[in-house]
Amino acid sequence: MSFVASRCLVLAAVGLLAGCASSQMSRIDANRDVYETWPIEMRQLVLDGKVEPGMTQEMVEVSWGKPTEVVSRGLKPGDDDVWIYRTTRDDTMGSSPTMSGSTRPTISMGGSMNGIGIGNSGMGASSMPGGGIMSSSGGMVGGGSMLPPTQTITEERQVEFRDGVVHHADPPLPK
């Protein structure tokens, strides 16, 4: 392997490893000087991505990042604030459909079937070319490649501050 090729390979590997670092670790690294001054219990909470009563706004921001929205309820900002974190993700609606009484919506494309069937899996099905089964409601179940429908889910968590310190916090979102 040439020197240039091996150097490119090393640079690519370093880039991949850097991309694997979590944004949480990036926030800790960016605030390392202040992070190191916090009590060990608080550093561990931040490292674990948790927010607990007694934490400061700075600790919360290092743990969870900047909030999506801040609602001030006090006379001056920071006194009585609610930080709102919203995340949006696409979620598939369950696993592959079944025939045993399931009414989960399905979208599928089957072997030699032209087009896409949309409907609910159910009873009263008939065989279709390509190994699929056409349900009585018009959707194809089984056979071909399944494309389960997705739904957009918006999740919200809140942190309530009193006098600049966490009073209450929702649990972190599952990863």
N, C-alpha and C positions, 0 to 999 in steps of 0.2 A: 504494500500500500504506500502510495506516495506521501510525502510530508504534508502537502496541501490537503489531500483527501483525509488523512488522519486528523489534521487540525480541524477541518470542517466537522468531522464526526464528533470530536470532543466538544466543540462549540454547540452542536446540536444537542448533545446529551446534557450539557450544562443548562441550556435553554429549557429543556423538558423538565429538569429537576426544579428549576426556578418557578416554572409554571405550576408545579404541584403544591407549592406553599400556599396555605390557606390565607384568605384575606384577614382572618383573625390574627394569625402569626405576623402578617405584614403590619397590622395595626400595633401589635405589641412591639415589634422591632422599631417602628417609627416613633414610638413613645417609650423606648427602653429606659431612658434616664429617669423619667417619673415613675414608670412601672416598678423599677427596682427599689423605690423608696416606700412602696406600699407594704403593709403587713403581709406576711406569707399567706394567710388565709384569703385575703383579697386577691393576691396574685394568682392563687390556685383557682378561685372562682372565675377570674377573667380567662385564664388558660383553658378552663373547662367550658367556656362560653356561657356562663351563668350570670344572672343578675339577682342580687339578694338585698334585703333591707340593710341600710347602713353604708352602702356603696355611694360614692360621689358620682356626679354627672360625668366627670372625666373617666372614671373606671368603667361606667356603662358604655361610654362611647368607644373605649378600647375593646370592650368585650363584644358588643353587638354592632358597632359602627354608628354612623349618623342616623338619627331617626328620619322616617318618611315625613312626619309632621310633628310639630310641637304646639300644644295647646296650653296657654298660660292662664292660670286661674287666680293668680295672686296679683298684688299691686305692682311688683316689679318682676321682670323675667328671672327665672331660676328659683324663685321662692316656692311657688306652688305650681309646678308644671306637670303635664302629662306628655310623655314621649310615646309616639305611636310608630310602630314598625309594621309595615305591610310588605308581604311577599306574594308574588303571583307565580303559580306553576301550573303546568298542564298535567293532568292525571288521567290514566286510562281507567275506564269504568269496568274494573274486574278483569278476570282472566278470560280464557276462551269460553265461548258459550257452550251450554249443554242442552240436551233435549228433555231432561227430567223436570219439566214444569218451570223452567227458568223463563223470566220475562225481561231479562236484561237486554237492552238494545244492542244490536250488532251491526257492523258494517263489514262486508267481506267481498272478496273477489275470488271466484272459483275457477279452476282449471279451464274448461272450454266454454264456460258461461260468458256471454257477451254482456258487459256492463257490471254494475255494482248493485247488490241487493241490500236493501235497508229494511229492517223490521225487527220483530221480537222472535226469539226462538220459542218453539212451543210444540204442541201435539198436532197430529194430522199432517205429517210431512210426506213428501214424495221425493224419490231419488232424482238427482240431476247429474248430467255429464260432468266429469272431472272429480267425482267422488264426493260432491257436496250434497246437501239435503235442503230442499226448498221448504220453508216452514209455511204453515197455513196463513201466516200474516204477510207473506211475500218476501221475507228475507232469506238469504242463503246461510245455512249453518253447516260447519264442517267443510272439509275439502278445500283445496286452494290455499291461499295465504290469508290469514285472518287479520283484519285491521280494526281492532277494537276502538270504539269512539273515545274521544278524549273530552274532558271538561276542564275549563279553566277554574282553578281554585285560588281564591285570595284569602290568605291567612293574616291575622292581625294579632299583635301582642302589644301590651302597654306597660309602661313603667311610670309610676306616680312618684313625684318628688315632693318633699316638704322641706323647706329651708335648704334646698340644694342637695338633699340626701334622699336616697331611695326609701320610700315608705312602703310601697307594694310593687311587685313585679310579676307579670305573667311568666309561666315557665318558658324556657327556650323551645323553639320549634324543633321537632325531630329532624335528624339529618338523613 
